[in-house]
Every structure is written in structure tokens, then in C-alpha cells.
Amino acid sequence: MPFGIRWAACVAASLALAGCAQHDLMVKRQTETEAKVEHLIQSDKRAEQRLNELSGQVQSQEEQAKAASVQLKQLQDTIRELRTAQDELKARILLQAAPKIEVINQEPASRGKDYGPPSDYVKAFGLYSANSFPAAIEAFEAFLKSDPKSSYAANAVYWIGECHYSLSALTKARDAFRKVVDDYAKSAKAPDALLKLGYTLAAMGEKDKAAAAYDRLVKTYPGSPAAAKARERLTAN
């Protein structure tokens, strides 16, 4: 074989080998790149899965906290209702047990919330219980004037509203119940006042405002007996 041909053959063989080596290198690099991409994809999937797990845990904790808050609110409403019932029971007992002997120069007794309702409040409540509504209104108003910061002030305003409601003086009843709701929102009488506000507005033909009052009651005092009655009204409507 002539020298030129052998030399050309060697060059061709060298180029072929170089091409194969280059091809193998490219294949290797491509394989490595694909492996890295696959690793990143799997890592991303694991990270996403972990993120979903954490999100689920956070959501679960938020739901538990929300449920605990609702239960606490219901307990607070129940305590308020029990205190109100206790106060009214004390007032009725004091009325029944009040002595008939007149005492001259009697020193005014200092009555706290734990001791029981003040005597002026008991007197006014006795007039209400006897259906003497106009006299009861005057007595409750006199009590509020003499002791506007009494712990029984919200109760007195509420019963004024009840008196007006019983007398069909709906506008005055509405204003009294609204005053309890607005000025004594944390009192035990607030849920009942909001319920009776709804009743009064319904009796006045203001159905939408009555429904709004019921809805507000259910949302603000969900665990109270008044809220249960409000739900019944909303369902009926």
C-alpha cells in the first residue's frame, strides 16, 4: 500500500476514534445532567410534600384554636346567664322575705354584687313582677339616677324595656333594649336585650332589622339561650 494511502487511513482512524471519544463524553455529560435534573425534581417533590404536611398541621392547629375560642365564648355566655338568673332569684327571694316592720332611722346598707341586689332595685323589680309597669319604670329610672354606675344598671335598663314592651310602647322598648346592647355589651343582660330588640323590631314591622339583630346575637353570643331562640326565628323566617 502506498505511503500516502496508509497515512490517510491512519488520519481517518484517529479522527474516528476522537469522534467516538467525544460522543461518549457528551453521552456521559448528558446522563449526569439528566441525573441531576431528576434529583432536583425528586427533591422539589419532597419539599412540596413536606410543605403540604406543614400547611395541614397549621390548619389543624388553627381549627383547634378556633374551636377552643368558640367553646370559651359559650362558657362565658353561660356564666353570664347563670349570674343573671341568680340575681333575679335573689331579688324574688328578698321580695318574699322582706320584713313588714318599719324601721326608724335605718342606716343604708352597702350592697355589693355578691351580697345581692340593692333595695331600690328589688323594689322596682317587685313592681314589675306585680305587673305595675308604669310604677316599675319610674322606680327603675329612680334607681339609675341615684346609682348610674351600679352593677345592676344594665338589668334596670333591660327591665325598663320589658315594661315598655308589655305596655306596647314599642319605640321606647326598642330604645331601652338598644341601650343595653350598645352601652352594656358585656353585661349578662346583653344577649336577652338583643333578642328582645329583634322581637320589638319585628312587632314594629321592621323585619330586616329584626333579622339583623338575631344574626348579630347568634354571632356575638353563640352559646347563650337567647342565641338559640334567635336561630329559631331566623329559621322560621
Salt bridges, closest charged atoms under 4 A:
GLU53 OE1 - ARG50 NH1 3.32
ASP77 OD1 - ARG80 NH2 2.13
ASP87 OD2 - LYS113 NZ 2.91
GLU162 OE1 - LYS196 NZ 2.84
ASP175 OD1 - ARG174 NH2 3.15
ASP183 OD2 - LYS179 NZ 2.90
ASP192 OD2 - LYS189 NZ 3.84
GLU206 OE1 - LYS209 NZ 3.48
ASP215 OD2 - LYS219 NZ 3.16
